[in-house]
Amino acid sequence: MVLFVLTWVGLSCWCVCFWWMHRISARQDAMLKELHDMTQRIEQISQAEHDLIKEVHPRVHEIKEHVETVKEAVSPEKS
């Protein structure tokens, strides 16, 4: 009789442990999916930022030349 009770207790413990580990695993999977989605969004934003910088970078020299031209045109020293 004692062996029968211990067998059922052991089986119950295994079932509880299996359910608990499955629950932990499901939470980890959800966390990893959320983390993966977040990194995807960060990569998209980073790529957009890189594209903007690449687009603006060649124009920086042109903008500086234009500012210098305007600065010379409006400077009071020229009068």
PyRosetta script that sets phi, psi and omega in degrees:
from pyrosetta import init, pose_from_sequence

init()
pose = pose_from_sequence("MVLFVLTWVGLSCWCVCFWWMHRISARQDAMLKELHDMTQRIEQISQAEHDLIKEVHPRVHEIKEHVETVKEAVSPEKS")
pose.set_psi(1, -43.1)
pose.set_omega(1, -179.5)
pose.set_phi(2, -64.0)
pose.set_psi(2, -40.1)
pose.set_omega(2, 178.8)
pose.set_phi(3, -63.0)
pose.set_psi(3, -39.7)
pose.set_omega(3, 178.7)
pose.set_phi(4, -63.3)
pose.set_psi(4, -44.0)
pose.set_omega(4, 179.5)
pose.set_phi(5, -66.1)
pose.set_psi(5, -44.6)
pose.set_omega(5, 179.3)
pose.set_phi(6, -64.0)
pose.set_psi(6, -36.2)
pose.set_omega(6, 177.0)
pose.set_phi(7, -62.7)
pose.set_psi(7, -44.9)
pose.set_omega(7, 179.1)
pose.set_phi(8, -67.9)
pose.set_psi(8, -36.5)
pose.set_omega(8, 176.8)
pose.set_phi(9, -64.5)
pose.set_psi(9, -45.1)
pose.set_omega(9, 178.3)
pose.set_phi(10, -62.7)
pose.set_psi(10, -43.6)
pose.set_omega(10, 177.7)
pose.set_phi(11, -62.4)
pose.set_psi(11, -41.2)
pose.set_omega(11, 178.2)
pose.set_phi(12, -63.4)
pose.set_psi(12, -41.9)
pose.set_omega(12, 178.8)
pose.set_phi(13, -62.6)
pose.set_psi(13, -42.2)
pose.set_omega(13, 177.8)
pose.set_phi(14, -61.5)
pose.set_psi(14, -41.6)
pose.set_omega(14, 179.5)
pose.set_phi(15, -63.7)
pose.set_psi(15, -44.5)
pose.set_omega(15, 179.2)
pose.set_phi(16, -63.9)
pose.set_psi(16, -43.2)
pose.set_omega(16, 179.1)
pose.set_phi(17, -64.1)
pose.set_psi(17, -42.8)
pose.set_omega(17, 178.7)
pose.set_phi(18, -61.2)
pose.set_psi(18, -45.9)
pose.set_omega(18, 179.2)
pose.set_phi(19, -62.0)
pose.set_psi(19, -43.3)
pose.set_omega(19, -178.9)
pose.set_phi(20, -62.9)
pose.set_psi(20, -46.2)
pose.set_omega(20, 180.0)
pose.set_phi(21, -64.8)
pose.set_psi(21, -37.6)
pose.set_omega(21, 176.9)
pose.set_phi(22, -63.2)
pose.set_psi(22, -41.1)
pose.set_omega(22, 178.8)
pose.set_phi(23, -64.6)
pose.set_psi(23, -43.9)
pose.set_omega(23, 177.8)
pose.set_phi(24, -62.2)
pose.set_psi(24, -43.3)
pose.set_omega(24, -179.9)
pose.set_phi(25, -62.7)
pose.set_psi(25, -41.0)
pose.set_omega(25, 179.0)
pose.set_phi(26, -63.9)
pose.set_psi(26, -40.1)
pose.set_omega(26, 177.2)
pose.set_phi(27, -64.7)
pose.set_psi(27, -41.6)
pose.set_omega(27, 178.8)
pose.set_phi(28, -63.8)
pose.set_psi(28, -41.5)
pose.set_omega(28, 178.1)
pose.set_phi(29, -61.9)
pose.set_psi(29, -42.1)
pose.set_omega(29, 179.0)
pose.set_phi(30, -64.5)
pose.set_psi(30, -41.4)
pose.set_omega(30, 179.3)
pose.set_phi(31, -65.1)
pose.set_psi(31, -43.0)
pose.set_omega(31, 179.0)
pose.set_phi(32, -64.8)
pose.set_psi(32, -38.2)
pose.set_omega(32, 178.0)
pose.set_phi(33, -65.4)
pose.set_psi(33, -43.1)
pose.set_omega(33, 178.4)
pose.set_phi(34, -63.0)
pose.set_psi(34, -42.5)
pose.set_omega(34, 178.4)
pose.set_phi(35, -64.5)
pose.set_psi(35, -40.3)
pose.set_omega(35, 178.1)
pose.set_phi(36, -64.1)
pose.set_psi(36, -43.6)
pose.set_omega(36, 177.8)
pose.set_phi(37, -61.6)
pose.set_psi(37, -40.0)
pose.set_omega(37, 179.9)
pose.set_phi(38, -64.7)
pose.set_psi(38, -42.9)
pose.set_omega(38, 179.5)
pose.set_phi(39, -66.8)
pose.set_psi(39, -33.1)
pose.set_omega(39, 176.1)
pose.set_phi(40, -62.6)
pose.set_psi(40, -45.2)
pose.set_omega(40, 179.4)
pose.set_phi(41, -63.8)
pose.set_psi(41, -41.0)
pose.set_omega(41, 178.8)
pose.set_phi(42, -63.5)
pose.set_psi(42, -41.1)
pose.set_omega(42, 178.0)
pose.set_phi(43, -63.2)
pose.set_psi(43, -40.3)
pose.set_omega(43, 178.4)
pose.set_phi(44, -64.4)
pose.set_psi(44, -43.8)
pose.set_omega(44, 179.3)
pose.set_phi(45, -65.3)
pose.set_psi(45, -41.5)
pose.set_omega(45, 179.2)
pose.set_phi(46, -63.5)
pose.set_psi(46, -40.9)
pose.set_omega(46, 178.3)
pose.set_phi(47, -64.9)
pose.set_psi(47, -41.8)
pose.set_omega(47, 178.0)
pose.set_phi(48, -63.1)
pose.set_psi(48, -41.9)
pose.set_omega(48, 177.9)
pose.set_phi(49, -62.4)
pose.set_psi(49, -43.2)
pose.set_omega(49, 178.9)
pose.set_phi(50, -61.7)
pose.set_psi(50, -42.7)
pose.set_omega(50, 178.8)
pose.set_phi(51, -63.2)
pose.set_psi(51, -40.8)
pose.set_omega(51, 178.7)
pose.set_phi(52, -65.0)
pose.set_psi(52, -44.1)
pose.set_omega(52, 179.6)
pose.set_phi(53, -64.1)
pose.set_psi(53, -41.2)
pose.set_omega(53, 179.1)
pose.set_phi(54, -64.1)
pose.set_psi(54, -35.0)
pose.set_omega(54, 179.6)
pose.set_phi(55, -72.2)
pose.set_psi(55, -38.2)
pose.set_omega(55, -176.2)
pose.set_phi(56, -82.0)
pose.set_psi(56, -33.1)
pose.set_omega(56, -172.8)
pose.set_phi(57, -53.0)
pose.set_psi(57, -48.5)
pose.set_omega(57, -179.6)
pose.set_phi(58, -65.5)
pose.set_psi(58, -22.7)
pose.set_omega(58, -176.8)
pose.set_phi(59, -85.5)
pose.set_psi(59, -11.8)
pose.set_omega(59, -177.3)
pose.set_phi(60, -60.3)
pose.set_psi(60, -44.8)
pose.set_omega(60, -179.8)
pose.set_phi(61, -63.1)
pose.set_psi(61, -41.5)
pose.set_omega(61, 178.2)
pose.set_phi(62, -62.3)
pose.set_psi(62, -41.5)
pose.set_omega(62, -179.9)
pose.set_phi(63, -64.8)
pose.set_psi(63, -42.2)
pose.set_omega(63, 179.0)
pose.set_phi(64, -62.3)
pose.set_psi(64, -41.6)
pose.set_omega(64, 178.0)
pose.set_phi(65, -63.2)
pose.set_psi(65, -41.6)
pose.set_omega(65, 179.5)
pose.set_phi(66, -64.6)
pose.set_psi(66, -41.1)
pose.set_omega(66, 178.6)
pose.set_phi(67, -64.1)
pose.set_psi(67, -42.5)
pose.set_omega(67, 178.3)
pose.set_phi(68, -62.0)
pose.set_psi(68, -41.6)
pose.set_omega(68, 178.8)
pose.set_phi(69, -62.1)
pose.set_psi(69, -45.3)
pose.set_omega(69, 179.2)
pose.set_phi(70, -66.4)
pose.set_psi(70, -40.0)
pose.set_omega(70, 180.0)
pose.set_phi(71, -60.9)
pose.set_psi(71, -44.0)
pose.set_omega(71, 178.5)
pose.set_phi(72, -65.8)
pose.set_psi(72, -36.9)
pose.set_omega(72, -177.2)
pose.set_phi(73, -69.7)
pose.set_psi(73, -31.8)
pose.set_omega(73, -175.3)
pose.set_phi(74, -105.8)
pose.set_psi(74, 0.2)
pose.set_omega(74, -177.8)
pose.set_phi(75, -68.7)
pose.set_psi(75, 140.9)
pose.set_omega(75, -179.1)
pose.set_phi(76, -72.4)
pose.set_psi(76, -18.4)
pose.set_omega(76, -179.2)
pose.set_phi(77, -67.8)
pose.set_psi(77, -24.1)
pose.set_omega(77, -177.2)
pose.set_phi(78, -74.1)
pose.set_psi(78, -25.7)
pose.set_omega(78, -176.3)
pose.set_phi(79, -69.5)
pose.dump_pdb("model.pdb")
